[in-house]
Amino acid sequence: MARSVDSGTRKDAGAVRQRLRVVGAVLAVLVMAAAAGFLAGAGFGTGTSDAVRGLVVAVAVGLLAAGATVGVWRVNRRHAARLGISTSRYLRVARSVRRGEAPDDPVERAAAADLVSRMRGGPGSMSHLWAPRLLIGGGVLWGAAGVVFIADDAYGWALYAFAMMGLVLVQLVSLRRRERRLEAAARGLGI
């Protein structure tokens, strides 16, 4: 009897640690987003620094990041409830699908099959008609903006534009890798 109580206590402690790890990661992302917003608003590319403008941008970026986090969490919780599993288990299945792995548990396999079908038709999929074209177009526009900023002697903004162009093009390359992993998970599920 003491043995089962002890293992139950360890399982509860592990769940609490996992929740604290997730909350810590979310808070770290929100703090980093707010700090980046402050730095961008306080003087990036303007030649002067303005703390009030930095705080306003930091609050705006923090609120956007918090809203996006809550929205994504609600969508995941709704999908998990529809499939009859916990949200943390659903997210664990989603991570395994993104790595190209198929779970063994029948309940998790049903969740993985649902995830694969939704990911195949989503806008971030290589099979989606406009995703690669939009990413290429976005990269070209960011590059053109960088050239315009260089011509205008706004080197800070030019650096920002070229960095964004690089991020967009990296996203294009990662689409192919993500598609290969998704197909590996689909083969593992037999769909």
N, C-alpha and C positions, 0 to 999 in steps of 0.2 A: 504494500500500500504506500509506504513512504517513497518507494522507488518511482511510482507513477506520479505522485505529487511533485517530486523533485524534477522529473523530466518535463512536467507541465509548467513548472516555474521557469525552467531554462528556456522552454519554447516561448513563453510570454516575454521573457527578458530579451530574447532574440528579436521578437516582433517589435518591441519598444525601441531597441537599438536601430533596427531597420527604419522605423518611422523617424527617429531622430536624425538619421543619416540623410533621409530624403528632405526633411525640413531644413537641415543645415545646408544641403546643396542648393535648395531653392532660395534660401536667404542669401547665400553667397552670390548666386547669379543676380539677384535683385540689387544687392549692394554694389556689385561690379557694374551693372547697368547704370545705376544712379551715379556712380563715380565717373564713368565714361561720359554720361550726359553732362555732368558738371564741367568736366574738362573741355568738352566740345562747346558748351554754351559760354564758358567763361572767357574764351579767347582764341579758339582754334581758327587760325587763318585771318584774324582781324588785326593783329598787331597790338591790341590792347587787351587788358583783362577786365572783366566785369563780373564780380561775385554774384550779384543779384541775378543777372542773366543766366549764370551758371547754375544757380539754385533752381530757377524756374525750369530750365531744361532738364536738370536732374530729377525734379519732381515729376515732370511730364514723362520722361523715359521710365522712371520707376513705376508710375501708374500704368503705363502701357505694358511693361513687362509683367506686373502683377496681374493685370486683367487677362493677358494672354495665358499666363500660368493657370489661373482659375478656369478659364474657358477650356483649355486642353484637358485639365483634370476632370471637369464635369463631363466632357464628351467621352473620355476613357471610362469614367465610372458608369455612365449610361450603357456603353457597349458591354462592359463587364457584367453589369446586372442583367442585361438581356441574355447573355450567355450562361448566367448562373455561377459565375466565379467572382472572387474578390478582385478589387482593382489592382492590388499589388501583384497578384498572380497573372492577371491580364497583361500588365506591363512587362512582367518577366517573359511571358510568351511572345510579346511583341519584340522584345530584345532578341530572343532566340530566332525569330523569323527574319529580323534584319541582319542577323549573322549568317543566315542560310541554313539554319538547323530546324529540324522538325521534332516536336516533343513526342514522348511515348505515351503519356497519359491520354485516354480517350477524350476527356473533357477539354484538356489543353489542345488536343488535335483539332477539335471542333472550333475552338477560339482561333487557332493558327490558320485554319482553312478560311474562316471569316476575314481575318486580317489580310491574308494573301489576296483574296478576291477584292477587298476594298483598296489595297495598295496598288493592285494592277490597274485599276481604273482611276486612281487619284491623279491630281494635277502634277504631283512630283514624280510621276512614272515616266520612264523613257518611252513607253508605248503610247502615252498621251500625245496627241498630235502636236500640240503647241508648246510643250515644255522645252524641248531643245531649241526651238526657234526663238522663244521668248528669252531664254538665257543668253543665246548668242546676241540677240538684239540689245539686251540689257548691258552686256559687256561692251558692245560697240558704243552705246550711248555714254556709258561711264568713261570710256577712253576718250571720246570726243569732248566730254566735259573737262577732262584733265588737260587736253590740249588747249582748250579755250582758257582755262585757269592759268596755264603757263604763259599764254599770250598776254594775259591781263596782269601778270606778275603776282598772282595769288598762289604762291608755291605750296602753302599749307593745304589749301583746298585742292590743288592739283594732286598732291600726295594722297589725300583722302579719296579722290576720284579714281586714281589708279589702283589704290588698295581695294576699293569696292569692285572695280573691274576684275581684279585678280580673284576676289572671292566669288564673283558670279561665274567666272570661267572654271574655277575649281569645282563649283557646284555642278557644272555641266559634265565634267569628267567623273564626278562621283555618281552621277545618274547611271552610268553604264555599270559601275561596280555594284550599285544597289540593285539594279535589274538582274544581274547575274546571281546575286545572293538570294533574291526573291524567287527566282526560278529554281535554284537549288532547294529551297524550302518547299516549293510546290512539288518538285519531284519526290522529295522525302515524304510528303503527305499523300502522294499519289493522285494529285489533281492537275 
